[in-house]
Amino acid sequence: MATIFSRIIAGEIPSYRIAEDDRFFAFLDIHPMHAGHTLVVPKLETDYLFDLEDELLADMMLFAKRVAKAIEKAVECRRVGVMVIGLEVPHAHIHLIPIQKEGDMNPANPKMTFTTEQFKEIASRIQNAF
């Protein structure tokens, strides 16, 4: 059975797409820690990030870097933090989280909520900066 991320990539589940190429897909997290919290996933369904072939993992990090630079331009933050937990969905993914301080990346912090219009506006700002 396809993961929720594979279903998002296939367009079966709607998402707020940020960027895409032939191997990777980036979209807003719908339970964000901060505005602009983005997930970067490989289109190849692989459970564990470190099970990816070396070249694919390296290229995924370069793709994530481009997305992070767009987030920095579009969302007020000191940095874009990178987090890999890998337990919540069995599909390799990287969290890119706009932060002001280290504590902003604590997964136990309350998640933010946005309206559909707000998510679309945030996604549009990041897409335009990509």
C-alpha positions as CSV (number, residue, x, y, z in Angstrom):
1,M,0.0,0.0,0.0
2,A,1.3,3.4,-0.9
3,T,2.4,5.8,1.8
4,I,0.5,9.0,2.4
5,F,3.4,10.8,0.8
6,S,3.3,8.7,-2.3
7,R,-0.4,9.4,-2.5
8,I,0.3,13.2,-2.2
9,I,3.0,13.0,-4.9
10,A,0.5,11.1,-7.2
11,G,-2.1,13.9,-6.6
12,E,-4.5,11.5,-4.8
13,I,-4.4,13.7,-1.7
14,P,-4.2,17.4,-2.0
15,S,-1.2,19.3,-0.8
16,Y,0.4,22.7,-0.8
17,R,3.2,22.0,-3.3
18,I,6.3,24.1,-3.0
19,A,8.6,22.5,-5.6
20,E,9.0,19.3,-7.6
21,D,11.4,17.7,-10.1
22,D,11.6,14.2,-11.5
23,R,12.9,12.7,-8.2
24,F,11.8,14.9,-5.4
25,F,8.7,16.6,-4.1
26,A,8.4,19.4,-1.5
27,F,5.2,20.5,0.2
28,L,4.0,22.3,3.3
29,D,3.5,20.3,6.4
30,I,-0.2,20.5,7.3
31,H,0.7,20.4,11.0
32,P,3.5,22.9,11.0
33,M,5.7,24.0,13.8
34,H,6.0,27.4,12.0
35,A,4.7,29.1,8.9
36,G,6.7,27.7,6.0
37,H,7.4,24.3,7.6
38,T,8.1,22.1,4.5
39,L,8.6,18.4,3.9
40,V,11.0,17.2,1.2
41,V,10.5,13.6,0.1
42,P,11.9,11.4,-2.6
43,K,9.4,10.2,-5.2
44,L,11.0,6.7,-4.8
45,E,9.1,5.2,-1.9
46,T,11.8,4.3,0.7
47,D,11.0,3.9,4.4
48,Y,14.3,5.1,5.9
49,L,16.3,8.1,4.8
50,F,19.6,6.3,5.2
51,D,18.4,3.4,3.0
52,L,18.5,5.7,0.0
53,E,21.3,5.2,-2.5
54,D,24.2,7.6,-1.8
55,E,23.7,9.6,-5.0
56,L,19.9,10.0,-4.4
57,L,20.5,11.1,-0.8
58,A,23.1,13.6,-1.8
59,D,20.8,15.0,-4.5
60,M,17.9,15.1,-2.1
61,M,20.0,17.3,0.3
62,L,20.8,19.6,-2.6
63,F,17.2,19.8,-3.6
64,A,16.3,20.5,0.1
65,K,19.0,23.3,0.1
66,R,17.3,25.0,-2.8
67,V,13.9,24.8,-1.0
68,A,15.4,26.1,2.2
69,K,16.9,29.1,0.4
70,A,13.4,29.9,-1.0
71,I,11.9,29.5,2.5
72,E,14.5,32.0,3.9
73,K,13.5,34.5,1.2
74,A,9.7,34.0,1.8
75,V,9.3,33.6,5.5
76,E,10.8,35.7,8.3
77,C,13.3,33.5,10.1
78,R,16.9,33.5,11.4
79,R,17.6,30.1,9.9
80,V,15.8,27.1,8.3
81,G,16.4,24.2,10.6
82,V,16.6,20.6,9.3
83,M,15.1,17.7,11.1
84,V,14.9,14.0,10.3
85,I,12.8,11.9,12.6
86,G,11.6,9.2,10.3
87,L,9.1,7.4,12.5
88,E,5.9,9.2,11.8
89,V,5.5,8.2,8.1
90,P,7.2,5.2,6.5
91,H,8.6,7.3,3.6
92,A,12.0,9.1,3.8
93,H,11.6,12.8,4.4
94,I,13.3,15.9,5.6
95,H,11.6,18.6,7.6
96,L,12.7,22.2,6.8
97,I,11.5,24.5,9.6
98,P,11.9,28.2,9.7
99,I,13.2,29.1,13.2
100,Q,14.2,32.0,15.3
101,K,15.8,29.9,18.1
102,E,16.7,26.2,18.7
103,G,13.6,25.5,20.8
104,D,11.4,26.3,17.8
105,M,12.2,22.8,16.5
106,N,10.9,20.8,19.4
107,P,8.3,18.4,18.0
108,A,6.5,18.5,21.4
109,N,5.6,22.2,20.9
110,P,2.0,23.0,19.9
111,K,1.5,22.9,16.2
112,M,0.3,26.0,14.3
113,T,-3.0,26.1,12.4
114,F,-3.7,28.0,9.2
115,T,-6.6,28.4,7.0
116,T,-6.6,27.1,3.4
117,E,-6.1,30.6,2.2
118,Q,-3.1,31.2,4.5
119,F,-1.5,27.9,3.5
120,K,-1.9,28.9,-0.2
121,E,-0.4,32.3,0.4
122,I,2.6,30.8,2.3
123,A,3.1,28.2,-0.5
124,S,2.9,30.9,-3.2
125,R,5.5,33.1,-1.5
126,I,7.9,30.2,-1.2
127,Q,7.2,29.0,-4.8
128,N,7.9,32.5,-6.1
129,A,11.2,32.6,-4.2
130,F,12.3,29.1,-5.5
